[in-house]
């Protein structure tokens, strides 16, 4: 097992000993072995959706814990195949992406129609597939920042996927069209018995000021989460909150002083707890993204997992930190993330 305390270093007590006071853990619907029966079964989902979600929760090293470790590899569309896979060219071959997810003990693998479709007959029955149906491509010049449908729900269903994933750039000029497209796609996916994942990302240049990047503020990302669950996302993927006060700094929208002086503090677990609260207090699971690959990936991945778990989150979806390095190192990083969620010593704050 991973030595979590050692990896956290000087932050160990700050992160492992903290208890949230603004939003108490007793008010949350927390992950657990019975999550589908206890929480999801109360919803209007068809039995097929429950089966699909249970397939995800029942797979990999975190099987039947209620937590998720997902490998996402769709960066080649937006960031370019070269930027994404040149650090480790074996991942130009989609089979190695799926192999990494399997050998890394993940609950599922999320990728493009092309990636998963190219190896579906060999692997769709061996690990749950999540097909990302829209993307932001940056070969268009000048760049346009928009999410465009690349695949259909029916194509995902036909290849044996258990879920579809999509992104909405909340705050962008195109967001309302994206919301409509994704809402309709999610309805169709649910009718076919598939689960739905939403990448609920913020995108607006006004959200980044000279002082801070409020694309990762707790209040704005929390509202993005709230919009995501409103269109029936089963799982929300969100960047981990790093600051707060986006509404007040940018001077738009509506908020409440209680968000800042009662419900949250500047502690990272409180900030992420507010993100979880906006997912209907955990009735919809929230997974945080692992972030870009860097020099301190193992420490950062474990730190993110600890904050997410202690805040009441449902897991981590980490891609570049895992696939932009040799496969054995990628497997070790994924296993370290999973060790946080498997550890009885890392509790909900």
Secondary structure, DSSP 8 states (H G I E B T S, - for coil): ---HHHHHGGGHHHHHS----SS-GGGS----TTHHHHTGGGSS--HHHHHHHHHHHTSSTTTTTT-EEEEEE-HHHHT-HHHHHGGGGGGGSHHHHHHHHHHTT-SEEEEEHHHHHTTHHHHTTTSEEEEE-EE----SSS-----EE-S-HHHHHHTT-SEEEEEEEETSTTHHHHHHHHHHHHHHHHHTT-EEEEEEEE--GGGB-SS-BGGGBHHHHHHHHHHHHHTT-SEEEE----B--HHHHHT-S---HHHHHTS--SSHHHHHHHHHHTTGGGTSEEEEE-----SSHHHHHHHHHHHHHHHT--EEE--HHHHTS-HHHHHHHHHHHHHHHH-SSS---
